[in-house]
Amino acid sequence: MRTFNLSKMSEQERLLVLRRSEADPAAITNKVREIVDQVRLGGDAALLKIAESIDGPLGRPMKISMSELKRAADRLPLSLMKSMEICKRRIERFHSRQTLKSFRFKDSCGLLGQTVVPLARVGVYAPGGTASYASSVIMACVPARIAGVRELVLCTPAKLGRVNDAVLAAANLCEVDEVFAVGGAQAIAALAYGTESIRRVRKIVGPGGAFVSAAKLLVRNDCEIDFLAGPSEVLVIADGSASPSLVAADMLAQLEHDPLARAVLLTNSGRLLAEARNELQKMIVAAERREIAAAAAADGVVFIKTKSISEALDFSNEYAPEHLLVDTAAPLDLLPMIENAGSVFLGRYSSVSFGDYCSGTNHILPTMGMASMKSSLSVYDFLRVVPYQCLSSSGADKLAGVVEKMACAEGLPAHAQAALMRSKKVNI
């Protein structure tokens, strides 16, 4: 854990905090490219060979049947299924308000407009690793369905042929069309390029580790992706009214994700900083996933003392965190000053954990400062806007001269000719 005074930080220290540290997808690109190329050229045979070398013998069909999804749901405790249903309903309630509309209008030159078209087939990736992410299945599938995506395909790794029941139950709840027991870079390649069993998709969404991110980086010229997800992170802005234990609890919640996770506290209260630091140290020692949390805390926890909350907000906007928790006396008053954040949590009771599961907002978020240019996963990610125009004869007359001037200035005379040929005023 590191502690700084913002006004006394050197430029090198400031940049070190802002840039983070991560598993760089570029560092493993060559290895991942080999996997991607093998699946692209070798289809199912290559896909299965790579998957079994990593996760062990599949011992079952790669495609999981719909009846198996239902059986997985039946095996789960009823209380867990009810919780998943609540998550889905609340996520639907929020995302159904994200609308992008078709329109058309007439002006003196003709008719113009746009149509909004959903993607036809989307791939969802649900990671395995040290935790299962049924919640990520719901977060990816709900906005896709609201957008009108016709076919949803889920890929998730199977350890020795077994896929987590909660992940399968979430797929059943979201009425996923196809589920395949395969993960990693090889699954991304299969979704992007297709195999005998897995038809290619138009976009791949969902979080994953370094190999998955590197694979998404390699296929994104052939298949759209959401964004490259880095380690989980939270930035907390708090004043002296905040509870040190609640602040520490939210920091720990991020640290338990991954040894590379980050948790940053900015506060104008020296007392809160010291007490939150002590609380976090005690919580890590007692945590069930303490090895992961302790490894993350060594480099990923930063405490920063600021002169004011305004100064903390300026730093946060530069940092552009995945999760921003604002625990101050009047958090809503600060919302207009927040520019860059993946998702914002305002007030003492708005733990990031609620957003991870059931408040209704999406937890598939940009990390590593990408929140300054990208948004959380939403309905908009599954829609395309197709503009159109239908010019009248008089409209062509009015605009042909404009095109001629512009096109000739750019050295494109054929453009000018194509427009002028539509004009009654010009004899070609």
N, C-alpha and C positions, 0 to 999 in steps of 0.2 A: 504494500500500500504506500502511496506517495501523497505528500501534503505540500501545497504551495500557497503562497499569497499572490493573487493575480497581479497586483501592481508591481511585485518584485520578481516575477517570472522572467527569465531570459528568453530571448527569441527562440533559442534552441529548445528550451523546455516547453514553451508554448506550442511549437510545431510538433514536438514529440507527442503531446496530448492530442492535438488536433488530427494528426495523421493516423493515430492508432497503431497497432501492430496486428498483423493477420497472417493467415496462411495464404500466400499469394498464388492465385490460380495460374499465373504465367509460369511459375516455377515448376509446375508439373505438367505443363502443356504438352510436351513431347510424349510423355507416357499416356496421357489421356487421348491425344491425337491418334495414337496407335490403336487404342480401344475403339474409338469412334470409327476409324477407317475399317477395322476388322468387321464391325457390325454392319456398317454401310455396304461392304462388299460381300460379306459372308452370311448375312441374314440370320435366321433362327439358330443355325448350327454354331456360328460364332458367338451369338448372344448367350446361348446356354452354356457354352464352354467357359466363357469369361465369368458368367454369373456363378457357376458351380465352383470355379477356382477360388472365388472370393468368399462366397456364403455357404459352400458345401453342397453336396448332392441335393438336387431339387426333389427327387423322389415323388413327383406328382406332375400333372399337366401345368404348363406355365400359365395358362389362362384359368382363372378362378371362376367357377360357375356361379350363377345367380343364387342357386339353392344353397351353395356353401356360404355366401354372404348372409343369407337369412339364418342359417344355422349358427353362424358366429354371433349374430345379434341375439339369438335365443340363449346362447351360453353366458352372455353378460348379465351381471346383476341388474335387476329391474331399475334400481335407483340410478345406475349409471346411464342406462338407456333414456330415462326421463330427463336426466341432466343434458344429455346430448340433444334431445329434442328441444329443450328450452334454448340451448345455444343456437340451434338452427333457426328457430322462430325469431329470436332477437336479431340475428344476423340478417335474416330476410327483411325484417321490419326496417332496419337501417338502410340496407342496400337498395330496397325497392324505391327509395326516394331519390336515388341517383338516376336522373333521366337525361337522355340525349335525344332530341326530337328531329324528325324529318320536317322540312318546310319547303314552301315554294312561294314565289312572288313574281309579279309582273312589273316591268318598267317600260320605258319608251322603246327599248330595243328588243324586248321579247320576254321569255319566261326563264327564270333561274330558280335553282333550289338544291336540296340535298336529300338523299335517302340514308337512313341509318340501318346498316345490315349487320347481323351478328355473325361471328365466326362459325363455320360449319362444324368443325371438329377440333377439340382442345385436349391436350394432354396435361394431366395433373400428376406431380411427383410428390409422394409422401415419404420422407426419410425414415430410416430405421435408426441404427446407432444405439446410444445409451438410453434413449427414451423413444416411445412411440408417439406419433403425432396425429391422432384421430382428429384433433381440432383443426389441423392444417387442411385435412380433406374437406371439412365443412367450410372453412374459410375460402378455399379455392372454388369449390363447386357451387356454392349458393349464388355468388354474383354472376357466375357463368350461366347458370340456369335462368336467372332473372333477365339477363341480357338476351336470352333466346338461343344460346348454343344448343345445337341439335344432338351432338354426340360428345360425351365425356369419357375419357379413357384414363384410368389410374394405373400407375406403376409404383410398386413399393417393394423393397427387398424382402426376401424370405431367408431366414436363417435355418439351414437344414430342412428346407421345405415348408417351414411354418411362418405364417404371416399373423401379426397381432390381431386378435379378435376385435378389438375396439376400432382399429383401422378399417377392417372389413365391414363392421357394423355401420360405421360412418358412411362408407361407400354405398351401402344398402339404403341408409336413411336418405342420402342425396340422389338416389336412383342413378348411380353411375352406370354407363352402358357396358363397359368392359373393364375388367381388372386383371392385371398381370403380375405374377409373383417374381418380379425382377427389379433390381434397383441399380444405383450407381451410374457412372458415366455411360455404361452399356445401355441402360434404360433410356437415357436422354437421346442417345444415337438412334435407338430403335424407334422412338417417337418421332424424331426429326426426319428420318429417312425411310422408315418402314422396313418390315421384314415379312416373311411369309405369314406370320401370325398376327403381327401388329401393323395395321395400316397407319401411314404417316398422319400427323396432325398439323394444324396450321399455327399453333402456338403452344408453348410449354410454360406452365406456371407452377409455383411451389418451391419451398426452400430445400436446401441440401448442403452437403459438406463441400470441401474443396474440390473433390473430383467431379461432383455434379456441377459446380459453378464453372470449372474449367471446360467441361463438356458443353454447357450452355454457351459459353464464350465462343467455342469452335463451331457450333451449328447455327448461330444466330443470323448468318447470311442466308441460310436456307430455310429456317423456321423461326418465327418470332418467339421471343422469350419475354418474361416479365422484367426481371432485372437480376443482377448477380448478387446473391445474398452472402453477406459476411457474418461474422460472429455476432451474437445478440448483444445489445447495448442499451443502457438507460442513462439519462442525464437528469439529475434531480436539482431543481432550484427551490431552496427553502429559506425561510426566515426564522427568527427566534420563536415563533408561535408553533412551529412544527414539532412533532413527536420524534425524538431520536430513534426510538425503537421501530416506528413505522417506516421512517426513511431507510433505516438499515435493512428492514425486512424486504423492501422493494429492491434494494441493491443486491441482496442475496438471491432473490428470485431470478435475477438475470445471470448471476455468477454460476448458478447450478446448471445452466444450459451446456456450457462448453468451457474448456480450459483457456480459450481465447476471448471469452466474453468480457465486456467492459461495463463498469459502473462508476459514474462521476457525480460528485456532489459539489454544488456551488452554493455558498451561503454567506450572508453578511454577519452571521452570528458565530463568534469564536466558540461560545459554549456549545451550540448545536453541533458544530464540526467535531469537537472533541468527544462529545457524548455519543454521536452517531458512529464515530470511528470505533469507540470502545464496544458499543452494542454489536456492530458488525463483526468484530473480532470474536466475540463470545458466540454469536450465532453460527459463524463458520465452523468453530470447534464442535458444536452440537449438531450440525447439519447432517442429514442422511447422505447427501452427496458431497460430503466435506472434501474429499480428495479433489474432485472437479472444481468446487468452489474455491478451495485454497490455492490451487494452481492458477485459476483466473485472477484471484485477488492479488497475487504476487506482483503482477505487472499491469493488471487491468483495472484496479481500483485507484481512483484519484480524488483527493479532497482539496478543494480550492476555496480559500477565503477571499471574499470580494468586499469592496467598499460599500456596495449598494446592490439591490436587486436589479436595478437597471443595468449595471455593469455585468451582472450575471446573465441577463437576457442577451446582451450584445455578444458575449462569449458563446452562449448557446446557439445563437443564430449562425455564428461562424462554424461551430462544431457540427450543426445539423444532425442531431441525434435520431436514432431509430425511434426510441421512446423518450418523451419528455414529460416528467412529472413535476408539476408546480404545486408546492405545498407552502403557501403563504397565507397571510391573513385575508387577502382579497384576491384570490387567484383569477377570477373572471375579468377583473380590471386589467390584467396583464395580457389577456388573449390578443388584443390588437397589436401588441408589440412582438408577437411570436411570428416569425417568417418561415423558418426552416426547421421542420420536424416531421418525422414519419407519422406519428400519432401523439396527441397531447392529452395528458391526464391532469385534470384541474381539481385541486382540493384534497384535503386529508383523507377522504374516503375513496378516492379514485385510484386505487391500486392498479398498476399496470397489469396485474394478474386478471382483473376483470376484462380488460381489453384482449387479453390472450385467449379468452374463452367465450364470454357471454354478454358483455355490455352491448355488443352489436356492431362495433367497428371492426375492421379487418386487422388481423395480426401478421399478414404477409406484407412486410414493410421494407423500404430501402434502408440500407446500413452504410457504414463507412463514409458518412458525409454526403451520400447520394440523395438524402432528403432535401438538399438544396436545389435539386433539379428533377426529382422523381416523386411520385405520389404512392400512397398505399394501393394495394390491389383493390380494384373496384369494378363495378359493372362496365365502366368505360373501357377497361382493358380487353373486353370481349366484343367490342363493337367497331365497325368500320364506317366511316362517313364517305359517301359517294356523291360528289357534286355533279350537277347536270345543268345544261343550258339549251334552250330552244329559241334561237334568234329569229326574228321576223325579217322580211325582205327590207323593210325600212330600217330596221336595226342594223342589218349588214351594211346598208348605205351609210349610216351614221358612223359606224366604227371602222370601216375599211381604211379610211384615211389615217386614223390613229395607228392602226396596225402597220400601215406602210411606213410611216415616219419612224416608229419604234424599231421595226424589223430591219429597215435599211441602216439605221444607226448602229445596230448590232451586227451588221454584216450578214444578214440572213434574208436575201432577196426572195427566196422561194416562199417564205412565210408571207411576205408582202403580196406576192402574186396570188397565193391561195385565198387571201382575204379579198383582194381587189376583184377577183373573178366572180365573187358573190355580189358585187355592187353594180347596180344599174347605171351608175354614173360613169363607169369606166368601161371602155371597149378593149378587150384583151385580144 
